[in-house]
Amino acid sequence: MNEINWDSQRWFGRTSKEMREHCLRWYVEPTARLLFASVPEAQSLVLAVGQFWSDEAHDAVHLALYASDEPDPSWPELAENSLFPERWERNKLSECTSTVSGSSFGDSNYGNIVAFASQCFMSSQDEPEGDAYQPWAVARRKGANDCTSKVVGELLQPSFEDNFNVGFSRIEGSDDYYDSAGERVEEIPLGRIKALVERGEAAEVLRVIEDELRETVRAISTDDGPRALENLAARLAAALQDATRADNAVTEEESP
Amino acid sequence: MTSVVSLPLYGFDPDELAINAIQWFAKSVARRALQLEPAANAVFFAVARIARNDAVRCEYAFVLSEDANTTWPFASSPKHNAMLDDGRSQRAVARAIRDLYGADTVDLGHGEGQPFYRAFARFSRDPRTPDAPMASAFAPVVVLSKAVFEPGSWEARNADFGLRATRLATVHSPECEEPARRATTDDPRDYLSPLELVDTIQRGSELRYSIQRATTVRERLDRYRADPSDANLQALRESLGIREAAE
């Protein structure tokens, strides 16, 4: 419990659908309400999603909001003629998203992929926005400052739906250039997944001990040094044994 | 008549539920309320279990404070908080919730076994009656205070202030904690959330490199313990990636 990161930017759901609904109800709709209250001509707000390589990961999923003065804006035209075309400049829309989320929403290299990759086609950052992105939900004005929303996206890449083994958290290999979803964790044999988790936990224990050692060694004086390090030395030795055992267990599980 | 909107609070376990509620409910309300009430500098998010008609619900409260360094329960005491005294705090919070969610109250599932209860009942005090004074009935979970963004950052360009979250929660009601799933199953997919599972596994993907590095650290540590010379201390520091010169 003490490990909770209260400043986490992540958002959680047990399924892709829950994560998408969270995004719609906690991000898109509140942003639309604030926008409609402050920009009388705004009639709709569209959340568009796109999967394309950008700077870091090949399977990254990007989210973008487009405001329109029409209740039923046309796509891809909206990508060219939205109310606030300068997405990187401060404007009424960016102020609303900042109020709701603190900055923008999500994590292109992990959470967005779990939630929305199934709703996208793999595209390219070289494409125009209208081709790289596609609408996923529309929030329409209702009265002075309320909205109704409708999901317009659909399942396009089933291998990504409810698949958490994607993006920067992908569990096998270190290659960033993925062009498909990873193996589903529910399909990994129990023995292998237990070995993989034990290996991850062993790595974490080593990291924690090294961090403690670093802090202790920084503050150490030559007089009390050896005694101050006695306990940490014993823990490091035991953790190294466990880590070696855990690493071998994964090798055994993965050998044919 | 008070309008209520039900919003989904998702998560694998109480911790994920709590993070979702703080990140996407408490912080959004706090940012909006601070915009509406510029004299305020901090927002407390607090919870209480309230007993009504034989049922107990875990409920939330927001309290604005002019003083970012104030501490609970002073923030909820009129003596120490002029904004509560004249109703400005409640008005700003009510307006913030209406602006964001289109209703007077947000229902996040407050009964036993429901999401908000699962996330926060453990941080609440014993169940109280609805007329109990706020300061003693509610327990603070987090204080969200105004923070200055790094100049030139994306956040600074788009907002006048950020939020700094300081955890205040302590477990007052351990009987409301859910039993650790790990004790009942050996399948990590049942006791780790999908996110924790892939994070944990991914963390191990470079274990061989970690073992090599830790082996070097251990050798130098043993050498230093046998001979605590400056040279051996420096070698140990280097193996740990400590760059500054030894004192």
Interface residues (C-beta under 8 A of the other chain):
Chain A: M1 I4 N5 W6 D7 S8 Q9 R10 W11 F12 G13 R14 E18 M19 E21 H22 R25 W26 Y27 E29 P30 R33 L34 A37 E89 R90 S94 E95 T97 S98 T99 V100 S101 G102 S103 V114 N145 D146 C147 F164 N165 S169 R170 I171 E172 G173 S174 V185 E186 L190 I193 K194 L196 V197 R199 G200 E201 A202 A203 E204 L206 R207 I209 E210 L213 R214 V217 R218 I220 T222 G225 P226 L229 E230 L232 A233 L236 A237 A239 L240 A243 T244 A246 D247 V250
Chain B: L7 P8 Y10 G11 F12 D15 E16 L17 A18 I19 N20 I22 Q23 W24 F25 K27 S28 R31 R32 Q35 D99 L100 Y101 G102 V142 W154 E155 R157 N158 A159 G162 L163 A165 T166 R167 V171 D186 D187 P188 R189 L192 S193 P194 L195 L197 V198 D199 T200 I201 Q202 R203 G204 S205 E206 L207 R208 S210 I211 R213 A214 T215 V217 R218 L221 D222 Y224 R225 P228 S229 D230 L233 L236 R237 L240 G241 I242
